[in-house]
Amino acid sequence: MGSPGPHAPTRDDARFAPQLRVAAFVLAALVLGLLVLAGALWLESRRLTPPRDYFPEGVLEPADRMRFGRLLAEMGEPVLAASGDDGQFALRMLYDPSWGDPLAVRYQATGGQGLRRQIVLDDPADDRADRRIAVVRESAVSADELSALKQRLEQQGFWALPPGEEVFGKDGYLLLVEAVDGDRYQLLVRWTPDSQAAERGLGGLVALMSEEFNRDGMRVFVEDMDEPSP
């Protein structure tokens, strides 16, 4: 017995044909929309991801790693990493406020000479611009100045401070500090360290930060500032 051939269209088939076409169109539109959304999310992820790994694995939460990495990339900053070179030294402080312009200061020993680099990310006057403007000031520093800075970090117990602490708030700012001295590397993140600095063991770090960020015409910290909201 031969297999039955395709049956002729019935009245019910004709009645449901428009609904099937609509369902197929809706399904195709949904698939296309999902593909467009996936592409947009991928592009946004690529835009937000820093072009290089600035920090060692595991020392920062993924969100902080991306946030600080993007800022340093915008500032044109290099990666700081420890090495066996006893003459290598670098200190970088990155100020990232809830409102206002991010600011970074980096000291670095470079081939027997010293460099101080200050960078402010300034919002452009044109709202259509897709990136901020990095305003850079560079100046030479002496070996004695770098030596005094290294000694100051030692005296403040900087190398013994933990990378993070459980102190956060809804206002204020984040401070990222990195230091390299030969084969030593230290990183720490603090929320608004000038809030209850003494109780948190951050008095020396806050004094150094205030000196560096309140110079060359900059005025970032004010002594009688209100306490940020916890």
N, C-alpha and C positions, 0 to 999 in steps of 0.2 A: 504494500500500500504506500503510495507516495505521500510525502509530507504535505500538509495543507499549505497553500500559498498565503500571502498576506491578505487579510480580510479587507473588504471594501470599506471605506469610511462610512460610519453610521451617522445617524442624526445626532447622537450624544457626542461623538467626536467633534462634529462641526460646532456644537454648542459650547464645548470647553476650549476650543482652539484659541479664541481671543484671550481668555484667562491665562492659558499656558504661555502665550507670547508675552503678556504683561509680566508674568512671573519670571520668565527668562530674562527680560530686559532689566527688571529690578535686581535680580541676582548678579547680572553682569555689571550693573552700576555699583553694587555693593563691593564686588571684587575689585573693580577699578578704584573705588574710593579708598579701600584698604591698602592697595598698592601705593597710591599717592600719599596716604598718611605715613606708611612705612618709609617711603623715600624721604619725606619731609623730616621725620624723626631721625633718620640716619644722617641727613645733612646737618641738622641742628646739633646732633651729638658730635659730629666732626668739627663743627664750629666751636663748640664749647670745650673740646678736649685740647689741652695744651700741646704744642708741637713737639715737646720733649718731656721726659721724666725729670722733674726738678728734684724729687725727694726720694730717699731710699724706701723700699717697700716696707709697709707696716708701721711707719712712724706717724702717719696722718690718716684720719678718716677719709674715705673716697671723696666725699663732698668737699672737704677742706683741701684735699690734694688737687682737685680740679680748680677750685676757686683761686687758691694762691698761685697755682701754676699758670693760669690764664693771666693773672695780673703781672707776674714776672715776665711772661712772654710779651705782653703789651709794652712793658718797660724796656724790652731788649736786654734783659739780664741774663747772665750765664748761670750754668749749673755749678753749685759749690759742692765739692767732694773732697774727702780726705785722701792723702797720698803719703808716700814715704819721704817726701821732701820736707826736711826739718825747717826750711825757710818759708814754707807756705803758710800764709795767714790770711784769713778773710772774716769779716763780720758784716752781716746784712740784717737790717731791721726794716720790716714792711708794715706800714700802718694802713689798715683797711677799715674806714669808718662806715657806719650805717648810712650817714649822709655826708657828702663832701668828696673831695678828691683823694684818691689813694696816693701814698707817698712812701718812697723807699730811700734808704741811705746805705751805701756799701763802702766799706774800707777793704782794701786788698793790697797785699805785697806783691809786686810784679817785678821780678828780676832785680832785686836790690833797691827798687824804688817803691813808693807808696802812692796809692790813688784813693781819692774820696769821690764817689759818684752819688749825686742826689737826683732823684727822678720824681716828678709829679705828673700824674695822669690827669690832664685837664679836659673837661668836656668842650668840644668844639662849638663855635658860635653858630654853625649851621646844623640844625637839627637833623638834616638829611645825611650827615656824615655817618659812616658805619663804624668808626672807631675813634677813640680818644687820642688826644695829642700828648705825647711824652715830652715834657719840658725837662731838659737835662742840664745839670751843672757839674763840671768835673774840675778837680783841683789836685795838685800834688801834695803829698804829706811826707814828712821826714821819717826816717827809721826810728828816731827817738819817740815821735808821736805814736807810731804803731806799737812800739815796745810798751809805752805807757798804757795804751789801750788794752793790750794783752794782759798786763799786770792788773789792771782794773777789773777785768773779767774774772781773773783768778781770785782776787780779794773779795769779790762779791759772791763767790761760790756759784758762778754761772754754770760751770760744767757739771755740778751736782744736782741742778734743778731738774725735776721730771719734765718730760715733753709736754704734758697737758695737766689740767686740773678740772675738777667738777664745779667750776664757777662760770655761770653764763647769765646773760640778761637780754632784754629785748631792745635796748638802746646801746649807746657807746660805740665801741670799735673792737677790732681784733688786731693783735700784734703778733707777727711772726718774726722770730729771731733765729738766724742761723750763724754758726761760727765754725771755722775750720782752723786747726792749728796742727800742722804736720799730719800725723795719722789720726788725729781726733776730729770728730764731727759731732756737733750738738745742734739740736733743733728744739724749739719750744714755741707753743702757741698759748697766748693768754688773752682772755676777754678783759678789756679795759683795766690794765694792770695798775693804773693810778688810783683805782677805787680800792680802798683799804690795803694799800700797797704794803705797809709794815706788817700787818697781820698775815699777809700771804708770802712774806719773805721776798718782796719784789722792790724794796726801796731803792737799792743800788741800781737796778735795771731801769726803773722809772726815771731816776736822776740822769742817767746816761741818755735815755730816750728823749727826755725833755731838752737836754742840751743840744742834741743833734737835730731835732725837728724844729727847734725854735732858734734858728740862725739863718744867716744869708737872706734876711728879709721875710723869712717864714715865721708864722705865729700859729702853731697848731694847738698848744696846750696853754691854758690860762689857770693860774694858781687857785683862783676862787671859783672855779667851775662847779656847777651843781653836780651832785652825785648822780650817775646814771641810774635808771630804773632797774631794779633787780628782776 
